[in-house]
Amino acid sequence: MKPLNELTLIEARTALDAGEATSVAITDACLAAIRERDGALHAFLDVWETEAKKEAEAADIRRAAGKKLGVLDGIPLAIKDNLLVDGRKVTAASKVLEGYVATGDATVIAKLKAQGAVFLGRTNMDEFAMGGSTENSAYGPTHHPKDPERVPGGSSGGSAAAVAAHLCIAAIGSDTGGSIRQPAAFCGIVGLKPTYGRVSRSGLIAMASSLDQVGPMTKTAEDAAVLLEAIQGHDVLDQTTAKAESFAASSVANSDGSLKGLRIGLPKQAWDVPGLSSSVRERVSAAVETYRSLGAEIIDVELPYVDEALAVYYILMPCDVSANMSRFDGMRFGPRAAAGNLLETYLMTRGMYLGWEVRRRILLGTYALSKGYYDAYYRKAKKVQRLIQQAYATAFMQVDVLLTPTTPGTAFKIGEKINDPLAMYLEDVLTVGVNVAGLPAVSVPCGEDSAGLPIGMQLIGKAFDEATILRTAAAFAHAP
């Protein structure tokens, strides 16, 4: 057997059920890997070693008594630092929440607890999920597992690095404009952004409420399916969750690996985005040929508004940010600046404890929502959003899945783009459209560039059809 911390989720589940490993042993292996590697990676902001060991011991006791809670019982997971875990610190990687302890569980966390999952700790991220490199964390950047001089992507960079470096069996992230898929592509793992409304956002520290979605970050598509089944579902605490047909992990199984009859669309516009590297183009094109060999029908399709989707996203998202960040004023959470009056307290607290990128997005959103500009920016962006949704709907009349690169290039060096917001925002050009349209998408590793850096391929599906894109992803991974 491979080292226990390197097991996939399904392999770990099989080993536990067969008595070939214990939850304590798997958890200890992950904790040992964290001690050995995380000093250089900085994937974790907090490791809950004592608590994790107790949770693993409890899982082993349940198993011995024949009382397994669920598929995830005894499986060690890493949690992005914007999900509330009762009694544990949560900061969204911001100084403005330093010292804050959650007073309840996010719905996703409650579901994982009900399954018996083991929580290893909270992972680093861009502050309030605002960024694409995990350099915006108030607690320092996370480093790429293969090259410490490079970024792991963001904003879920800590979760991606933890999975890629085998510091955990799987992890949970959040995706507002690509924050699961982009770091998954950079680090060479699987990252699933579910359909908007598939997974509850209750207890997720919001960045952009109309775009955020919690999702799995795993070593395989089958693992992502298992995690999605565990965390999905309508939630009375989140009115945006849908009463959709439940997703079943078993729907991803494909016994013969054939994709005969599956129609995969290649959006022409996705292959002409700024900065698309030759290595990404070559590897994703090779993946297309693999799908052709598996029996899939490859169809060129039009997907207009790719560039406009980026512009729409960078209006709608800051507007949500402006509203959501108003609560962080030093009155209810975290530290408070000493000032002479209320206004000065607000100004000084936010000035002292919020990072530059967060402040930039608050200003952009407040401007777009202000009198005289609302119609020119926000209202117009909402109209174009409907056009983007219609464009995807038209494309899906011809195909079952859309295939694009996940990112234009591979992981860039730390510091390379942090002072150029426009260059950083362009990293999202291939991922934001999915969030604007509310659709599911998964990033799957499909090779490496000449420097050995992972390249990701994105599979986009119809609303609430995660089964098809995950089945398609799994077929590629198992292709001869």
C-alpha positions in Angstrom: 0.0 0.0 0.0 1.2 3.6 -0.7 1.9 5.9 2.3 -1.4 6.4 4.1 -1.4 10.2 3.6 -1.1 9.7 -0.1 -4.3 7.6 -0.4 -7.3 8.9 -2.3 -10.5 9.3 -0.4 -11.9 6.2 -1.8 -8.7 4.2 -1.2 -8.7 5.4 2.4 -12.4 4.4 2.8 -11.6 1.0 1.4 -8.6 0.5 3.6 -10.6 1.5 6.7 -13.5 -0.8 5.8 -11.1 -3.7 5.2 -9.3 -3.2 8.5 -6.0 -2.5 6.6 -5.7 0.9 8.3 -7.2 2.9 11.1 -8.4 6.5 11.1 -5.8 7.2 13.8 -3.0 5.9 11.5 -4.2 7.9 8.5 -4.7 11.0 10.6 -1.2 10.6 12.1 0.3 10.2 8.7 -1.3 13.4 7.5 -0.2 15.3 10.7 3.4 14.0 10.2 3.3 15.2 6.6 2.1 18.6 7.8 4.9 18.8 10.4 7.5 17.8 7.7 6.4 20.0 4.8 4.1 22.8 5.9 6.8 24.9 7.3 7.9 25.5 3.7 4.4 25.5 2.1 2.4 27.5 4.6 -0.8 25.7 3.5 -2.3 25.7 7.0 -3.0 28.7 9.2 -4.0 26.5 12.2 -3.5 22.7 12.7 -6.0 21.1 15.1 -3.8 18.2 16.0 -5.2 17.3 19.4 -8.8 17.6 18.2 -8.1 15.6 15.0 -6.6 12.7 17.0 -9.6 12.6 19.2 -12.0 12.6 16.2 -10.0 9.8 14.6 -10.0 7.8 17.8 -13.8 8.2 18.0 -14.2 7.1 14.4 -12.2 3.9 15.1 -14.3 3.1 18.2 -17.5 3.5 16.1 -16.1 1.3 13.4 -15.1 -1.4 15.9 -18.6 -1.3 17.3 -20.2 -1.4 13.8 -21.6 2.1 14.0 -19.9 3.9 11.0 -21.6 7.3 10.5 -21.0 7.7 6.8 -18.6 7.4 3.9 -16.4 10.1 5.3 -16.2 8.6 8.8 -12.6 8.8 9.9 -11.3 10.6 6.8 -9.0 13.5 7.5 -9.9 16.7 5.7 -8.6 20.3 5.5 -11.0 23.2 5.7 -10.6 26.6 4.0 -10.4 29.4 6.5 -13.7 31.0 5.6 -16.0 28.2 6.9 -17.2 28.4 10.5 -16.3 25.5 12.7 -17.9 25.7 16.1 -15.4 26.7 18.8 -12.5 27.1 16.4 -10.7 30.2 15.2 -11.7 31.5 11.7 -10.2 34.6 10.1 -10.8 34.4 6.3 -7.0 35.2 6.3 -7.7 38.7 7.5 -6.4 40.7 10.5 -9.9 42.2 10.9 -11.1 38.8 12.2 -7.9 37.9 14.2 -8.9 36.1 17.4 -12.5 35.5 16.3 -13.9 32.1 17.4 -16.9 30.7 15.6 -20.0 30.2 17.6 -21.6 27.7 15.3 -21.0 25.4 12.4 -21.4 26.2 8.7 -24.0 23.9 7.2 -21.3 22.2 5.2 -19.3 21.6 8.3 -22.3 20.2 10.1 -22.9 17.8 7.3 -19.2 16.7 7.4 -19.4 16.2 11.1 -22.6 14.1 10.7 -20.6 11.9 8.4 -17.8 11.5 11.0 -15.1 13.4 9.1 -11.8 14.4 10.8 -10.8 18.0 10.6 -7.0 18.6 10.4 -7.1 22.4 10.4 -7.9 25.6 8.5 -6.1 26.4 5.3 -4.6 29.6 4.0 -6.4 31.7 1.4 -6.5 35.2 -0.1 -8.0 37.6 2.4 -11.8 37.2 2.3 -11.2 35.0 -0.9 -10.2 38.1 -2.8 -7.3 37.1 -5.0 -5.9 34.4 -7.4 -2.6 33.6 -5.8 -3.0 33.3 -2.0 -0.5 36.2 -1.7 -3.2 38.4 -0.3 -3.4 36.5 2.9 -2.7 38.7 5.9 -0.6 35.8 7.3 1.7 35.4 4.4 1.6 33.5 1.1 1.2 29.8 0.5 3.9 28.3 -1.7 3.5 25.9 -4.6 4.2 22.2 -3.7 6.4 21.7 -6.7 8.2 25.1 -6.8 8.3 27.2 -3.6 9.0 30.3 -5.6 5.6 30.0 -7.3 2.1 30.6 -6.2 -0.4 27.7 -5.7 -3.2 29.8 -7.1 -6.1 31.3 -5.2 -8.1 32.0 -3.4 -8.3 28.4 -2.1 -4.5 28.0 -2.5 -3.9 26.5 1.0 -6.5 23.8 0.3 -5.0 23.0 -3.1 -1.5 22.9 -1.8 -2.5 20.7 1.1 -4.2 18.1 -1.2 -1.3 18.2 -3.8 1.3 17.8 -1.1 -0.6 14.9 0.5 -1.0 16.8 3.8 -4.7 15.7 3.9 -6.9 13.2 2.1 -9.1 15.9 0.6 -10.1 19.5 1.3 -13.0 21.9 1.1 -12.7 25.2 -0.8 -14.9 28.0 -2.1 -15.3 29.3 -5.6 -16.5 32.8 -6.5 -14.8 33.3 -9.9 -12.5 30.3 -10.1 -11.1 30.0 -6.6 -11.4 26.2 -6.5 -10.6 25.5 -10.1 -7.7 27.8 -10.7 -5.6 26.6 -7.7 -6.6 23.0 -8.6 -5.2 23.6 -12.1 -2.0 25.2 -10.8 -1.4 22.4 -8.3 -2.5 19.4 -10.4 -5.5 18.2 -8.5 -9.3 18.0 -9.1 -11.4 21.0 -8.1 -15.2 21.1 -8.4 -17.3 24.2 -8.4 -20.9 22.9 -8.0 -24.0 24.5 -9.5 -24.9 27.7 -7.6 -27.5 26.6 -5.1 -26.3 22.9 -4.9 -24.4 23.5 -1.7 -25.4 25.7 1.3 -23.5 28.9 1.9 -24.7 29.2 5.4 -21.7 29.7 7.7 -19.4 30.6 4.7 -17.9 34.0 5.3 -19.3 35.7 2.2 -17.3 37.4 -0.5 -19.9 37.8 -3.2 -23.2 36.2 -2.1 -24.6 35.9 -5.6 -21.5 34.0 -6.9 -20.0 32.1 -4.0 -20.2 28.3 -3.9 -18.5 25.7 -1.6 -16.9 22.7 -3.2 -14.5 19.8 -3.0 -10.8 19.8 -3.8 -9.5 16.2 -4.2 -7.1 13.8 -5.8 -9.6 12.2 -8.2 -13.0 13.0 -9.8 -14.5 10.0 -7.9 -13.3 11.6 -4.6 -14.9 14.9 -5.6 -18.2 13.0 -6.2 -18.1 11.5 -2.7 -17.5 14.8 -1.1 -20.2 16.6 -3.1 -22.8 14.0 -2.2 -21.9 14.6 1.5 -22.2 18.4 1.5 -25.0 19.0 -1.1 -28.7 19.8 -0.4 -31.3 22.3 0.3 -30.9 24.3 3.5 -33.5 26.5 5.2 -30.6 28.7 6.4 -29.7 29.6 2.9 -32.6 30.7 0.7 -30.4 30.4 -2.5 -30.1 26.6 -2.1 -32.2 24.7 -4.6 -34.6 21.8 -4.1 -32.9 20.0 -6.9 -32.6 16.3 -7.5 -29.9 14.9 -5.2 -26.5 14.1 -6.6 -25.3 10.5 -6.1 -21.6 9.7 -6.2 -22.5 6.4 -7.8 -23.6 8.3 -10.9 -20.0 9.0 -11.7 -19.1 5.3 -12.2 -18.5 4.2 -15.8 -17.6 0.5 -16.0 -16.1 0.4 -19.4 -14.8 4.0 -19.6 -16.5 4.6 -23.0 -17.9 8.0 -23.7 -19.7 7.0 -26.9 -22.6 9.4 -27.5 -21.2 12.1 -25.3 -21.0 15.5 -27.1 -18.1 17.7 -26.0 -18.2 21.3 -27.1 -15.0 23.3 -27.7 -15.9 27.0 -27.4 -13.9 28.9 -30.1 -13.6 32.0 -28.0 -11.9 30.1 -25.2 -8.9 29.3 -27.4 -8.2 32.9 -28.2 -8.0 34.5 -24.7 -5.1 36.8 -23.8 -2.0 35.0 -22.6 -2.9 31.5 -23.5 0.4 29.6 -23.4 1.5 27.2 -26.1 2.0 24.4 -23.5 -1.6 24.8 -22.1 -3.0 24.8 -25.7 -1.0 21.7 -26.5 -1.9 19.7 -23.4 -5.6 20.5 -23.5 -5.7 19.8 -27.2 -4.1 16.4 -26.5 -6.8 15.8 -23.9 -9.4 16.5 -26.6 -7.9 13.8 -28.7 -8.1 11.4 -25.8 -11.8 12.1 -25.5 -12.2 11.5 -29.2 -10.5 8.1 -28.7 -13.0 7.3 -26.0 -15.9 7.7 -28.3 -16.9 11.3 -27.5 -18.1 13.5 -30.4 -16.1 16.7 -30.5 -18.0 19.8 -31.7 -16.8 23.3 -32.2 -19.3 25.8 -30.7 -19.8 29.5 -30.3 -19.7 30.9 -26.7 -19.9 34.7 -27.0 -19.3 37.1 -24.2 -16.1 35.4 -22.8 -14.4 38.8 -22.5 -17.6 40.4 -21.3 -18.0 37.8 -18.6 -14.8 39.0 -17.0 -16.0 42.6 -17.1 -19.4 41.6 -15.7 -17.8 39.6 -12.9 -15.5 42.5 -11.9 -18.6 44.7 -11.5 -21.0 42.3 -9.8 -18.5 40.8 -7.5 -17.2 44.1 -6.0 -20.8 45.3 -5.6 -21.5 42.2 -3.5 -18.2 42.8 -1.6 -19.2 46.4 -0.8 -22.4 45.2 0.8 -20.9 42.1 2.6 -17.8 43.9 4.0 -19.8 46.6 5.7 -20.2 44.4 8.8 -16.5 44.3 9.5 -16.2 47.7 11.2 -14.7 46.8 14.6 -18.0 46.8 16.4 -18.9 43.1 16.3 -15.9 41.0 15.3 -12.2 41.0 15.7 -10.0 43.9 16.9 -11.1 47.5 17.1 -8.9 50.6 16.6 -8.8 53.1 19.5 -10.3 56.3 18.2 -12.1 59.4 19.4 -15.5 58.8 17.8 -17.6 56.3 15.9 -16.6 57.4 12.4 -12.9 57.5 13.3 -13.3 54.0 14.7 -14.7 52.7 11.5 -12.1 54.4 9.4 -9.1 53.4 11.5 -10.2 49.8 12.1 -10.7 49.2 8.4 -7.5 51.0 7.4 -5.4 49.1 9.9 -6.8 45.6 9.5 -8.0 45.2 5.9 -5.6 44.5 3.1 -5.2 46.5 -0.1 -7.0 44.2 -2.3 -10.0 44.0 0.0 -10.1 47.8 0.2 -9.8 48.1 -3.6 -12.8 45.9 -4.2 -14.9 47.7 -1.6 -14.2 51.0 -3.3 -14.9 49.6 -6.8 -18.2 48.1 -5.6 -19.3 51.2 -3.7 -18.5 53.4 -6.7 -20.5 51.1 -9.0 -23.5 51.1 -6.7 -23.4 54.9 -6.0 -26.0 57.4 -7.2 -25.4 58.3 -10.9 -23.4 55.2 -11.6 -25.7 52.3 -10.6 -27.5 52.3 -14.0 -24.2 52.7 -16.0 -22.5 49.8 -14.2 -24.5 47.5 -12.0 -27.7 47.5 -13.9 -25.9 47.1 -17.2 -23.8 44.3 -15.8 -27.0 42.4 -14.7 -28.4 42.7 -18.3 -25.2 41.3 -19.8 -25.3 38.5 -17.2 -28.6 37.4 -18.7 -27.0 37.4 -22.1 -24.1 35.2 -20.8 -26.6 32.8 -19.3 -28.4 32.6 -22.6 -25.2 32.0 -24.5 -24.4 29.0 -22.3 -28.0 27.7 -22.6 -27.7 27.9 -26.4 -24.3 26.1 -26.4 -25.8 23.3 -24.3 -28.6 22.8 -26.9 -25.8 21.3 -29.1 -23.5 19.6 -26.5 -23.5 17.9 -23.2 -20.2 19.3 -21.8 -18.1 22.3 -22.7 -14.3 21.9 -22.5 -11.7 24.7 -22.1 -8.4 25.2 -20.5 -8.8 26.2 -16.8 -6.2 28.9 -16.9 -4.3 30.6 -19.7 -0.9 29.6 -18.1 0.7 27.6 -15.3 1.6 28.8 -11.8 3.5 32.1 -11.9 6.1 33.3 -9.5 5.4 34.9 -6.2 5.4 38.7 -6.6 5.2 38.5 -10.4 1.6 39.9 -10.6 0.7 41.1 -7.2 1.3 44.7 -8.0 -0.6 44.5 -11.3 -4.3 44.0 -10.5 -5.4 43.8 -14.2 -2.8 41.1 -14.9 -4.1 39.2 -11.9 -7.7 39.6 -12.8 -7.0 38.2 -16.3 -6.1 34.9 -14.7 -9.8 34.5 -14.2 -10.8 34.9 -17.9 -11.7 31.3 -18.4 -13.3 30.6 -15.0 -15.6 33.6 -14.2 -18.2 32.9 -16.8 -19.2 29.7 -15.0 -19.9 31.7 -11.8 -21.8 34.4 -13.7 -24.0 31.8 -15.3 -24.3 29.7 -12.1 -23.1 26.5 -13.7 -21.0 23.5 -12.4 -17.4 23.1 -13.6 -14.5 20.9 -12.7 -10.8 21.4 -13.3 -8.9 18.2 -14.1 -5.1 17.8 -14.4 -4.1 17.0 -18.0 -0.3 17.1 -18.0 2.6 19.4 -17.3 4.5 22.1 -19.1 8.3 21.9 -19.8 9.1 23.1 -16.3 7.0 20.3 -14.7 4.2 22.6 -13.6 0.7 21.1 -13.8 -1.9 22.2 -16.4 -5.6 22.0 -15.9 -8.5 21.3 -18.2 -12.0 22.7 -17.4 -15.2 20.7 -18.0 -18.4 22.8 -17.7 -21.8 21.2 -17.4 -25.5 22.1 -17.4 -27.0 23.3 -14.2 -27.2 20.5 -11.6 -25.5 18.1 -14.0 -22.4 17.5 -12.0 -22.7 13.8 -12.7 -21.8 14.2 -16.4 -18.8 16.4 -15.9 -17.4 14.2 -13.1 -18.0 11.1 -15.2 -16.2 12.8 -18.1 -13.3 13.8 -15.9 -13.0 10.3 -14.4 -13.0 8.7 -17.9 -10.0 11.0 -18.9 -8.1 10.1 -15.8 -8.5 6.3 -16.5 -7.9 6.5 -20.2 -5.2 4.2 -21.5 
